[in-house]
Amino acid sequence: MTYQRPPEPIEALLDAPASPIARLSPDRRMLLVVQPATFPTIADVAQPRFRLAGLRFNPATNGPSREPYYVSLSLQPTGGGVAKQISGLPSALKATSPQWSPDSRSIAFVQRTASGLELWTIDVASANAQRLQGVRLNGILGSPFVWLPDSSGLLCKVVPGDRGDAPKISDVPTGPHVSENLGSVSPAPTYEDMLKTPEEEAIFEFYATAQLVVAPLKGAVHPPLAKGAIGDVSVSPNGQYALVQEIHRPFSYSFPASEFPLQTEVFNLKTGERKALFDRPLVDYLPIANDAVAVGPRDYEWRSDAPATLVWTEAGDRGDPNAKVEVHDRLFALDAPFDGKPALLLESPMRLSGVDWGTPHFAVATEARWSDRRIRYIAFDVAHPANPKITLYEGSQQDRYHSPGSPYSAPNSTGHDVVQFAPDGKSVYFFSVGATPTGDKPFIATMPLTGGAEKILWRSEDPAYSAPVGLLDHGTALVRRETQTEPPNYFQVSLESSADGYKQITSFASPYAGLKLPTKQLLKYKRADGIELTATLWVPAGYDKSQGPLPTLMEAYPVEFKSRSTAGQVSGSPNRFPRITAGSPVFFTQSGYAVLENASIPIVGEGTAQPNDTYVEQLVAGAKAAIDYGSSLGVVDPKRVAVMGHSYGAFMTANLLAHSDMFRAGIARSGAYNRTLTPYGFQAEERTYWQAPETYYKMSPFNYADKIKTPILLIHGEADDNTGTYPIQSERFYAALKGQGATVRLVFLPLEAHGYEAHESIQHMLWEMNRWLDTYVKPLTPVSTVSGNDSPTH
C-alpha cells in the first residue's frame, strides 16, 4: 500500500515546529539559539548507508546516516535585547554539533551536505559565518572536531586525501563465511548490524579511517598528526597534548565497534611525538551484568583543572561486579610527560562513573552500584589522596525525592568543565530536578565542602516549570521557564532575592498557535499492593465530565525497582508546556480519546528477590489500577480502553493482552516478544536464559499467542537497530498469532530504525493507529473479530 496520512487535527499537531534551544557561551554573555529541524522526508532517509560494526553511516558524507540538525542559528545576549541574525550561513542550513570556542568569540559547527561534512565557524562579534576551506570532516566514529584551548583553531578528523576508491563487494563468493569459538566464554547481547564478512571489514575500515589535523581559524591546515580509525579525541588544558583513541584489528563479528581493540595514545601537538598508553584487546569476555567493565585502564580523560594530567579508572575485580573484593574500581593519574609512575587517587567499593574536577584540593567522584541501585558522591583531595574522603550524598539511584542533583560544572578558560564554587569558597553549586510528590520542581543549591544538607538558593514554583541552564554570575542564573499554556523561554532569575522575579531574555512563540490543545492533569492513585502510582490524564479540548466517559488509550513503559518507596515516586511535572513528539499517544485526543500517558508500571523486587520474578502479576495490577482510577473520575470508559507501548512498552502491551481481558485493543511498536531470542539478558534483567528459564518463558508473550484474543496492531521499523528488537521479533509473533486465529495486523515501515524518522513513516504510523482505535475501541459495542487471510494491503 502507499503511505497514508492521519486526520488533519492529528497532522496539524505533528507538523508543529519544535521549540528553539539556547546554548550558553563560556563567558555567559551570549546564547546561541538553534532551531531543530522538523521531520526529514522518506527520500532523505533513503540516502545510501552502510550498516556495519553496530554503526550506520552514509558513505557519501562520511557521517552518521541519522543525525538531528538545526535549520537556523542566531545570537541572543543574556542581558536581553534584540537577537542578532547571523550572515553568511549556508542557504540550506543543516547544522550539527555547534560548539562555542573557549574564549566565546567563535562558534564551530558541521554543515551536512549531500557530498560531505563541512566545517564552518561563526565570528560572534560580527555575527558572520564562513566555511573553513580544505576541511572535509569524518564523523563516522564520533564528533569530528574539538576546539583548541587557546581558541586559535580546531583539532579535526578528516577524510584522508589519499584514500582512493572504496572496496567493492563481489557478487561471486570466494568461499563460505565461518565463525568459531574455541572454548572461551564470550556471552553477547543481541547486537544488530554486526560485521559478517572480510569484505565488510574492509569497507568499515576504509570509511572509518581518518586523518587527525589542526585547522587554524586563519591559515592553512597543518600536516596530519595521525591516520587510522580514530574515535575519541581531546586536547589537554594547556593545549600541548592530544589524547587519541584508535580502533584496530582484529575486528569482531559478534560485538560492535565500541568493543573492538582500542589503542590509546598521547600526541605532542608541538613536536608530533606520540606515546602509547594502553592497547585494549577485544572486549568479548564480559559477564552479563550491568556493572561489568573491561579489564585494564578505561575512561581516559584530562584532569580539567590541571595543565596536562591524564586520569583513568581500572577495575579491581577484573571487570566482574559480582567478585567478592573490597575495591571494585581505582582512579589513577599521570602527569606530563607521561613516563612516571601513576598516582593512585581513589579506591571505591562501587563503580566509578565519573569525576567532577574542581581544584587540586577538591574533586567529586560519583560511585554507583547497579545491584542495589546505590549512588554516592565522594569529595576528595586530589593533591593529597591519603586525606579523609567526605561523603556529600549517599542514597538510591532511584530515590528522586532525596537526591541533591549533581555538581554544577562550567567551562574554564581552556574550555574544560570545572566545578563551580560559591563565593565563600566553602561550598559548591548543585543543580537538581527537584522531584516532589506533586511533580518536579528543579532547584539550585549549594553543598558544603565538608558535607551536610544542601542549601536551596532558588526553586521552581507553581504554576510554572523552570529548569536551571547555567549560572550567569554568583547572583543570577539562566533558566528555561514554561507553563501549561506558555511555551518554553529563557529568563534571568536572582538567586539572592525572589522579589526580583524573572527577567525574560527570549520570546519564542507557541508552536501550536491556533490549534485546539488537549488539557492534562496529574493523577495519583494506588496499586492493590499499596504502591503509589501516577499517570498524566489528557482529555480533548472543551471536554467536560458531564459529556460522559471517553474511549481511552493507555500508554506505559515498565521500570524495574529495588524498593517500594522509590517505585511510587512521582516523575515529571504537570506544569510543563505540551510537547507532543512523534511517538506520543496524546495525538489521539484530537480524535476524541482520553489518554493515560506514562502510566507508571513499577516492577519491584526487594532484597534478594528479582523484579521480574513477579513481572506479569505486577504488570496486570498496575494497568488495572490506572483504568480503575480513571473510571472512578468519570473520564475513562473501562469497557473501551486500548493499551500501547514502544520497545519495552510494546513487550508490555503484548503481555497485558496475553494475561488480562481489560483492553479492547493493543498497539505494539518495535517490540521483542520472544525472550529466548535475547538469552543473555534484556532491559534490566541480568540473569541469562539458562539461569532463569521459567522467568524467560513466563515473560515471553510469544508463548501465550494462543491466549491473545484482543485485536493487536504490530508496527516495526524494517531496519530496527536496537539491541534485542530485531524485526523478526514482530514477524514471528505475527505468524504465531495468525496461526492461532488472532485479529492482528503487522506494519513494517521501510528504512526505519528503532525510532521512526521520516515524515511519511510517522504520518502513516498515526493513520494506522487512529484507524485501529476507531475500529476496535471507539464503538460502544465491541466489533466482532473474524479470522481472515494474511494477504498484504495495497
C-alpha positions in Angstrom: 0.0 0.0 0.0 1.1 3.6 -0.2 1.8 5.9 2.7 -1.4 7.3 4.3 -2.0 10.5 6.3 -3.8 10.8 9.6 -6.8 13.1 10.1 -6.0 16.8 9.8 -6.2 17.6 13.5 -3.6 15.0 14.3 -1.4 16.1 11.4 -1.5 19.7 12.5 -0.1 18.7 15.9 2.6 16.5 14.2 3.8 19.3 11.9 4.1 22.0 14.6 7.8 23.1 14.8 10.0 22.2 17.8 10.8 24.9 20.3 14.2 26.6 19.9 17.0 25.7 22.2 19.7 28.0 23.6 23.3 27.2 24.3 25.1 29.4 26.8 28.6 30.8 25.9 31.5 30.1 28.3 31.7 33.8 29.3 27.9 33.6 30.0 27.2 36.7 27.9 25.6 35.2 24.8 23.2 32.5 23.8 23.4 30.5 20.6 19.8 29.9 19.7 19.2 26.9 17.4 16.0 25.8 15.7 15.7 22.0 15.4 14.6 20.7 12.0 11.2 19.0 11.5 11.0 15.5 10.1 13.1 14.5 7.1 11.3 13.0 4.1 11.5 9.4 3.2 13.7 10.4 0.3 16.2 11.8 2.8 16.1 8.7 4.9 16.6 6.6 1.8 20.1 8.1 1.2 22.9 5.5 0.9 24.0 3.9 4.1 26.1 1.1 5.4 25.1 -0.9 8.5 28.4 -2.2 9.8 30.0 -2.8 13.2 27.0 -1.6 15.0 27.1 1.7 13.2 25.1 3.3 10.4 26.8 5.8 8.2 26.4 7.5 4.8 29.4 6.7 2.5 28.8 9.8 0.5 29.1 12.1 3.6 31.4 10.1 5.9 28.9 10.9 8.6 26.1 9.2 10.5 23.1 8.2 8.4 20.8 9.6 11.0 21.6 12.8 13.0 19.3 15.6 14.2 20.2 19.0 12.7 19.3 22.7 13.0 17.8 24.8 10.3 18.5 28.3 11.9 21.1 29.8 14.2 21.0 33.2 15.9 22.7 35.0 18.8 20.9 36.4 21.8 22.7 38.5 24.5 21.9 37.1 28.0 21.4 40.7 29.1 18.4 40.9 26.9 17.7 43.0 23.8 17.3 42.1 20.1 18.6 38.8 18.8 21.5 39.1 16.3 20.9 37.4 13.0 24.0 35.6 11.5 25.1 36.4 8.0 26.9 34.1 5.6 25.3 30.9 6.7 24.6 28.2 4.1 21.4 28.8 2.2 20.1 25.3 3.1 21.4 25.1 6.7 21.8 21.6 8.1 23.9 22.4 11.1 25.1 19.8 13.7 27.5 19.7 16.6 27.6 23.5 17.3 30.3 24.3 19.9 31.4 27.5 21.5 35.1 28.3 21.5 36.7 28.5 25.0 37.1 32.3 24.6 33.4 32.7 23.5 34.5 34.7 20.4 33.7 31.9 17.9 31.3 29.0 17.3 32.1 26.0 15.1 29.6 23.7 13.6 29.3 20.9 11.0 27.2 21.6 7.8 25.8 18.5 6.3 25.7 18.4 2.5 24.9 15.6 0.0 28.6 15.1 -0.6 30.2 15.6 2.8 30.6 17.2 6.2 31.9 20.8 6.0 33.4 22.7 8.9 32.0 26.2 9.5 32.8 28.9 12.0 30.9 32.0 13.3 32.6 35.1 14.4 30.5 36.3 17.3 31.4 40.0 17.2 30.4 40.4 13.6 27.8 37.7 13.6 29.3 36.4 10.4 29.7 32.7 9.3 32.2 31.3 6.9 33.4 27.8 5.8 36.9 26.6 6.7 38.2 25.6 3.3 40.1 22.4 2.7 38.5 20.5 5.6 36.3 17.5 4.8 35.3 16.0 8.1 34.9 12.4 9.0 32.2 11.9 11.6 31.7 8.1 11.5 33.4 7.4 14.8 32.0 10.3 16.9 32.4 14.1 17.0 34.7 15.2 14.1 36.3 18.2 15.8 37.3 19.7 19.1 38.4 23.3 19.9 42.0 24.0 20.9 42.1 25.5 24.4 43.5 28.8 23.1 40.6 29.1 20.6 43.1 29.6 17.7 41.7 26.6 15.7 40.3 23.1 15.9 41.7 19.6 16.0 39.8 17.7 13.3 39.2 14.2 12.0 39.2 14.5 8.2 38.8 12.2 5.2 42.3 11.1 4.1 43.3 13.0 0.9 44.9 9.8 -0.5 42.1 7.4 0.4 41.5 6.1 -3.2 38.5 4.1 -4.2 36.3 2.2 -1.8 36.4 -1.6 -1.6 33.7 -3.3 -3.5 31.7 -6.4 -2.5 31.8 -9.1 -5.2 28.6 -10.7 -6.3 30.6 -14.0 -6.6 31.5 -15.6 -3.2 35.1 -16.9 -2.8 34.1 -19.4 -0.1 32.0 -19.8 3.0 31.9 -17.4 5.9 33.0 -19.0 9.1 32.8 -18.1 12.7 34.1 -20.2 15.5 34.7 -20.2 19.3 37.4 -22.5 20.7 36.1 -22.9 24.2 36.3 -19.3 25.5 33.3 -17.8 27.4 32.1 -14.9 25.3 28.4 -14.1 26.0 27.0 -11.3 23.9 23.7 -9.3 23.9 21.8 -9.5 20.6 23.5 -6.6 18.9 22.4 -5.6 15.4 24.4 -4.6 12.3 27.4 -6.7 13.1 30.2 -7.3 10.6 29.8 -10.6 8.7 32.5 -11.0 6.1 36.1 -9.9 5.3 34.7 -7.6 2.6 32.6 -5.8 5.2 35.6 -5.5 7.4 37.4 -3.8 4.6 34.5 -1.4 3.9 34.2 -0.4 7.6 38.0 0.2 7.9 38.0 2.2 4.7 35.3 4.7 5.8 36.2 4.8 9.5 39.8 5.7 8.7 40.5 9.4 9.2 43.5 11.8 9.5 44.0 14.0 12.5 44.8 17.6 11.6 44.9 21.0 13.2 42.7 23.5 11.3 43.6 27.1 12.3 40.9 29.8 12.1 43.4 31.6 9.9 45.9 29.9 7.7 46.4 26.5 6.1 45.5 23.2 7.6 48.6 21.6 9.3 50.0 18.3 8.1 48.4 15.2 9.5 49.3 14.0 13.0 47.9 10.5 12.7 45.9 8.3 10.5 43.6 5.4 11.5 40.1 4.5 12.7 40.2 7.4 15.1 37.5 7.6 17.7 37.5 9.9 20.7 39.9 12.9 20.7 40.5 15.5 23.3 43.2 18.2 24.0 44.9 18.9 27.3 44.0 22.1 29.0 47.5 23.6 28.2 47.0 22.8 24.6 50.2 20.8 24.2 48.9 17.3 24.0 46.1 15.3 22.3 44.6 12.2 23.8 43.7 9.9 20.8 41.9 6.6 20.7 42.1 4.4 17.6 40.2 1.2 16.8 42.2 -1.5 15.1 42.0 -5.1 14.0 41.2 -7.9 14.7 37.5 -6.9 14.4 34.6 -8.9 15.8 31.5 -10.4 14.1 29.6 -10.6 17.4 30.4 -7.2 19.0 30.1 -3.6 17.9 32.9 -1.2 17.1 32.8 0.1 20.7 34.3 -3.2 21.9 36.9 -3.6 19.2 40.6 -3.5 20.1 41.5 0.1 21.1 44.9 1.8 21.2 45.1 4.9 23.4 47.9 7.3 22.8 49.1 10.8 23.6 50.3 13.1 20.9 52.6 16.1 21.4 50.9 18.7 19.2 54.1 20.8 19.0 56.7 18.0 18.2 54.5 15.3 16.8 55.9 12.8 19.2 53.4 10.1 20.3 53.4 7.9 23.4 51.3 4.6 23.7 49.3 4.3 26.9 47.3 1.2 26.6 46.2 -1.2 23.9 42.9 -2.7 25.0 42.1 -6.1 23.4 38.7 -7.0 22.0 36.1 -6.8 24.8 34.3 -10.1 24.2 34.5 -11.6 27.7 32.3 -9.5 30.0 29.8 -11.3 32.2 26.2 -10.4 31.7 25.9 -7.7 34.4 25.1 -4.0 34.2 28.3 -3.1 36.1 30.6 -5.3 34.1 33.6 -3.4 32.6 36.7 -4.1 30.6 39.9 -5.2 32.3 42.7 -2.7 32.4 42.7 1.1 32.1 39.4 2.6 30.8 37.7 6.0 30.6 40.8 8.1 29.9 40.3 11.8 30.2 42.2 15.0 31.0 42.0 16.5 34.5 40.1 19.7 33.8 41.9 21.8 36.5 45.5 20.8 35.6 47.7 21.7 32.6 48.3 18.2 31.3 47.3 15.3 33.7 45.7 12.1 32.4 43.3 10.3 34.6 41.7 6.9 34.2 39.9 4.1 36.0 40.9 0.4 36.5 38.7 -2.3 37.8 39.8 -4.0 41.0 37.6 -7.0 40.3 38.7 -7.8 36.7 35.5 -6.3 35.5 33.1 -8.6 37.3 30.9 -6.7 39.7 29.9 -9.9 41.4 33.5 -10.6 42.5 34.0 -10.6 46.3 36.5 -7.9 46.7 36.7 -4.7 48.8 37.8 -2.4 45.9 35.9 -2.6 42.7 37.5 0.5 41.0 40.6 2.5 41.3 41.3 6.0 39.9 44.8 6.8 38.7 46.5 10.0 37.4 49.7 10.6 35.4 51.3 14.0 34.7 53.1 15.0 31.5 55.4 13.8 30.0 53.6 10.6 31.0 56.6 8.4 31.7 56.4 8.3 35.5 54.6 6.0 37.9 50.8 6.7 38.0 49.4 8.1 41.2 46.5 6.4 43.0 43.9 9.0 43.7 40.9 6.9 44.9 39.7 3.4 45.7 36.0 2.6 45.5 33.8 -0.2 46.7 31.5 0.5 43.8 31.9 1.5 40.2 33.3 5.0 39.5 31.0 6.5 36.9 32.7 9.9 36.6 34.7 12.7 38.3 33.8 16.4 38.5 37.1 18.3 38.8 37.4 21.5 40.8 40.8 22.4 42.3 43.9 20.4 43.3 42.3 20.0 46.7 38.7 19.3 45.7 37.0 17.0 43.2 33.8 15.0 43.4 33.7 11.3 42.3 30.4 9.6 41.6 30.2 6.0 42.8 27.4 3.7 41.7 26.3 0.1 42.1 23.5 -1.4 40.0 22.7 -4.5 42.1 21.1 -2.4 44.9 20.9 0.9 42.9 23.2 2.7 45.3 24.9 6.0 44.4 27.3 8.1 46.3 29.1 11.5 45.8 32.6 11.5 47.4 34.7 14.6 47.8 38.4 14.0 47.8 41.7 15.9 47.9 43.4 15.4 44.6 46.8 16.7 45.8 46.7 14.6 49.0 44.8 11.4 48.2 45.5 9.9 51.6 43.4 12.6 53.3 39.9 11.5 54.5 37.2 11.3 51.9 33.9 13.1 52.5 30.6 11.7 51.6 28.5 14.5 50.2 25.5 12.3 49.5 24.5 8.6 49.5 21.3 7.0 48.6 19.4 5.1 46.0 19.9 6.0 42.3 16.1 5.7 42.0 15.3 7.9 45.0 14.3 11.1 43.2 12.8 12.8 46.3 16.0 12.9 48.3 18.6 13.4 45.6 20.5 16.7 45.7 21.1 16.5 42.0 24.7 16.7 40.8 27.6 19.2 41.0 27.3 22.1 38.5 30.3 22.5 36.3 31.0 25.2 33.7 33.9 25.7 31.2 37.1 27.3 32.5 39.4 29.5 30.3 40.6 26.4 28.4 37.1 25.1 27.7 37.2 22.3 30.2 34.4 21.9 32.7 35.2 22.5 36.3 33.1 22.5 39.5 31.7 25.9 40.4 32.3 27.2 43.9 30.1 29.6 45.9 31.6 33.0 46.6 32.7 32.0 50.2 34.7 29.0 48.7 33.1 26.7 51.3 30.5 25.1 49.2 29.8 24.1 45.6 26.7 24.6 43.4 24.4 21.7 42.7 21.6 21.5 40.1 18.7 19.2 40.8 15.4 18.1 39.1 13.9 18.7 42.5 11.4 15.8 42.5 8.5 16.1 44.9 5.2 14.3 45.5 3.4 17.0 43.4 5.9 16.9 40.5 9.4 18.0 39.6 10.4 21.5 40.9 14.0 22.0 39.9 16.3 23.9 42.2 19.8 25.4 42.5 21.6 24.7 45.8 25.0 24.9 47.4 26.5 21.8 49.1 29.1 22.4 51.9 32.6 21.0 51.0 32.6 19.2 54.4 29.2 17.5 53.6 25.8 18.1 55.1 22.5 19.2 53.8 22.3 21.4 50.7 21.1 25.0 50.9 18.5 25.7 48.3 19.0 29.1 46.8 16.3 29.0 44.2 13.5 26.7 43.3 10.9 26.4 40.5 7.4 27.4 41.8 3.9 26.6 40.7 2.3 27.2 38.3 5.5 27.2 36.2 8.2 24.6 35.5 11.6 26.3 35.4 14.8 24.3 34.9 18.3 25.8 35.5 20.5 26.1 32.5 23.6 27.7 34.0 24.9 30.4 36.3 25.4 33.9 34.8 27.2 35.0 37.9 27.0 34.2 41.6 23.9 36.2 42.0 21.9 35.3 38.9 21.1 32.2 36.9 19.7 31.3 33.4 16.6 29.2 33.5 14.2 27.7 30.9 10.7 28.5 32.0 7.3 27.2 30.8 3.8 26.7 32.0 0.9 24.6 30.7 -0.1 27.5 28.4 3.2 29.3 27.8 5.9 27.8 25.7 9.5 27.5 27.0 11.6 30.7 27.0 14.8 31.7 28.7 14.9 34.0 31.7 17.3 35.5 34.2 16.5 34.8 37.8 18.0 36.1 41.0 19.5 33.7 43.5 19.5 36.3 46.2 16.0 37.8 46.2 12.8 36.1 45.0 11.3 39.6 44.8 13.4 40.3 41.7 11.2 37.9 39.7 12.1 36.7 36.2 13.7 38.8 33.6 12.7 37.4 30.1 15.5 37.1 27.6 13.9 35.2 24.7 10.3 35.5 23.3 9.6 32.3 21.4 6.1 31.9 20.2 3.9 28.8 20.8 4.4 26.2 18.1 0.7 25.3 18.5 -0.8 28.8 17.8 -4.3 28.5 16.5 -4.7 24.8 17.4 -7.0 23.3 20.0 -4.8 21.6 22.6 -5.9 19.0 25.0 -5.8 19.6 28.7 -4.0 17.5 31.2 -3.8 16.7 34.9 -1.5 14.5 37.1 -3.3 11.5 38.6 -2.1 9.8 41.8 -3.6 6.5 42.8 -2.5 3.2 44.4 -2.0 -0.3 43.2 -3.7 -3.1 45.1 -0.5 -3.8 47.0 -0.3 -0.2 48.2 2.4 1.1 45.9 1.6 4.7 44.8 1.3 5.2 41.1 0.9 8.2 38.7 -0.3 8.9 35.2 -1.0 12.0 33.2 -4.6 12.2 32.0 -5.2 14.1 28.8 -8.7 14.9 27.5 -9.8 16.7 24.3 -10.1 20.5 24.3 -13.5 21.5 25.7 -14.3 18.1 27.2 -16.4 18.1 30.4 -17.2 15.1 32.5 -20.9 15.7 32.0 -20.4 14.5 28.4 -19.8 11.0 29.8 -16.7 8.8 29.9 -14.5 8.6 26.9 -12.8 5.8 25.0 -9.3 5.7 26.3 -5.7 4.9 25.2 -3.3 4.0 27.9 0.5 4.2 27.3 3.2 3.0 29.6 6.8 1.7 29.9 7.6 -0.6 32.8 10.6 0.2 35.0 12.3 -2.1 37.5 12.9 -1.0 41.1 14.6 -2.5 44.2 12.4 -0.8 46.7 8.7 0.0 47.1 9.4 3.5 48.4 11.2 4.6 45.2 8.8 2.8 42.9 6.0 5.1 43.9 7.7 8.4 43.4 6.3 11.0 41.1 8.2 11.7 37.9 7.7 14.7 35.6 5.7 17.9 36.1 2.1 18.9 35.4 3.3 22.4 34.8 5.1 21.7 31.6 4.1 23.1 28.2 2.7 20.4 25.9 5.3 19.0 23.6 3.7 16.3 21.5 6.5 14.3 20.0 6.3 11.8 17.1 5.8 8.8 19.4 3.3 10.4 21.7 -0.1 8.9 22.5 -1.5 12.4 23.0 -2.3 12.9 19.3 -5.4 10.8 19.7 -7.1 13.3 22.0 -7.8 15.0 18.6 -9.9 12.0 17.7 -12.0 12.1 20.8 -10.0 9.8 23.1 -8.9 10.3 26.7 -5.2 9.4 27.1 -3.5 7.9 30.2 0.1 8.9 29.3 3.1 7.4 31.1 1.0 5.3 33.5 3.6 4.2 36.0 4.1 0.4 35.9 6.8 -0.3 38.5 8.2 -3.8 38.7 9.6 -4.2 42.2 11.9 -6.9 43.7 13.2 -6.1 47.1 16.2 -7.7 48.9 17.2 -11.0 47.2 14.0 -11.1 45.1 14.4 -10.0 41.5 11.8 -7.6 40.0 11.0 -9.9 37.1 10.1 -12.9 39.4 6.6 -11.4 39.6 6.6 -9.3 36.4 3.3 -10.4 35.0 1.4 -10.1 38.3 2.7 -6.6 38.9 2.2 -5.6 35.3 -1.5 -6.5 35.3 -2.0 -4.9 38.7 -0.5 -1.6 37.6 -2.6 -1.4 34.5 -5.8 -2.3 36.4 -5.1 0.4 38.9 -4.8 3.1 36.2 -8.0 2.0 34.5 -10.0 1.8 37.7 -8.9 5.2 38.9 -9.6 6.8 35.5 -13.0 5.2 35.6 -13.7 6.5 39.1 -13.2 10.0 37.8 -15.9 9.5 35.3 -13.5 10.1 32.4 -12.3 6.7 31.3 -14.8 4.2 29.9 -13.4 0.9 31.4 -15.1 -1.1 28.6 -13.4 0.9 25.9 -9.7 1.0 26.7 -6.7 0.3 24.4 -3.1 -0.1 25.6 0.0 0.9 23.6 3.8 1.0 24.0 7.0 1.3 22.1 10.0 -1.1 22.5 9.8 -2.4 26.1 6.4 -0.8 26.2 5.4 -3.0 23.2 6.6 -6.0 25.1 4.4 -4.8 28.0 1.4 -4.4 25.7 1.6 -7.9 24.3 1.9 -9.3 27.8 -1.1 -7.4 29.1 -3.2 -8.8 26.2 -1.9 -12.3 27.0 -2.6 -12.2 30.7 -5.7 -10.0 31.1 -9.0 -9.1 29.5 -9.0 -5.4 30.4 -8.5 -4.0 26.9 -10.4 -3.7 23.6 -7.2 -3.4 21.5 -3.5 -3.2 21.7 -0.8 -1.3 19.7 2.8 -2.6 20.0 5.6 -0.7 18.2 9.1 -2.2 17.7 9.0 -4.7 20.5 10.5 -8.0 21.4 8.1 -10.8 22.1 10.2 -14.0 22.5 12.9 -13.8 25.2 14.7 -16.9 24.1 15.9 -14.7 21.2 17.6 -12.4 23.8 19.1 -15.1 26.0 21.9 -13.1 27.5 19.7 -10.6 29.4 17.3 -7.8 28.4 16.3 -4.4 29.8 17.4 -4.6 33.5 17.4 -8.4 33.6 20.9 -9.6 34.3 20.2 -13.3 34.5 20.7 -15.4 31.4 18.1 -17.7 29.9 19.9 -20.7 31.4 19.9 -19.2 34.8 16.2 -18.3 34.9 14.4 -20.3 32.1 11.0 -20.0 33.9 11.2 -16.2 34.0 12.1 -16.0 30.3 9.3 -18.4 29.4 6.6 -16.6 31.5 7.7 -13.1 30.4 7.5 -14.0 26.6 4.1 -13.2 25.2 5.0 -15.4 22.2 4.5 -18.4 24.4 0.9 -17.2 25.1 -0.1 -16.4 21.5 -3.0 -18.8 21.9 -4.4 -16.7 24.7 -4.4 -13.4 22.9 -7.9 -12.8 21.5 -7.8 -9.0 21.7 -7.0 -7.2 18.4 -3.4 -6.2 18.2 -1.6 -3.9 15.8 2.1 -4.6 15.4 4.3 -1.8 13.9 8.1 -2.2 13.4 10.9 -0.3 11.7 12.2 -2.6 8.9 15.8 -1.6 9.8 15.5 -1.7 13.6 18.9 -1.0 15.1 18.1 -1.6 18.8 19.7 -4.4 20.7 17.2 -7.2 21.1 14.3 -5.8 18.9 15.2 -7.5 15.6 12.3 -7.1 13.1 12.0 -10.9 13.1 10.5 -10.5 16.6 7.4 -8.9 15.1 7.4 -11.2 12.1 7.5 -14.4 14.2 4.9 -13.0 16.7 2.6 -12.1 13.8 2.9 -15.6 12.4 2.2 -17.2 15.8 -0.9 -15.0 16.4 -2.2 -15.6 12.8 -1.8 -19.3 13.3 -4.0 -19.1 16.4 -6.7 -17.1 14.6 -6.0 -13.8 16.3 -7.0 -10.4 14.9 -3.6 -8.9 14.1 -2.1 -6.5 11.6 1.7 -6.2 11.0 3.1 -3.0 9.5 6.8 -2.8 8.6 8.0 0.8 7.9 10.6 0.7 5.2 14.1 2.0 6.0 13.1 3.0 9.6 15.2 2.1 12.6 14.1 1.7 16.2 12.9 5.3 16.4 10.9 6.3 13.3 12.2 9.3 11.5 10.7 10.1 8.0 7.6 12.4 7.9 5.8 9.9 5.7 6.5 7.0 8.1 5.2 8.9 11.1 2.1 10.1 9.3 1.4 6.5 8.2 2.0 5.2 11.8 -0.5 7.7 13.2 -3.0 6.7 10.4 -2.7 3.1 11.3 -3.1 3.7 15.0 -6.0 6.0 14.6 -7.8 3.5 12.3 -7.2 0.7 14.7 -8.6 2.6 17.6 -11.6 3.8 15.7 -12.3 0.3 14.5 -11.9 -1.7 17.7 -12.1 0.8 20.7 -14.4 3.7 19.9 -17.6 1.7 19.1 -19.9 1.3 22.1 -20.4 -2.4 21.1 -17.3 -4.4 20.5 -16.6 -5.2 16.9 -16.8 -8.9 16.0 -13.4 -10.3 15.0 -13.3 -13.0 12.4 -10.2 -14.8 11.2 -9.1 -13.8 7.7 -6.3 -14.3 5.3 -2.9 -12.7 5.7 -2.6 -11.1 2.2 -0.9 -7.7 2.2 -2.9 -4.5 1.8 -2.1 -2.5 -1.3 
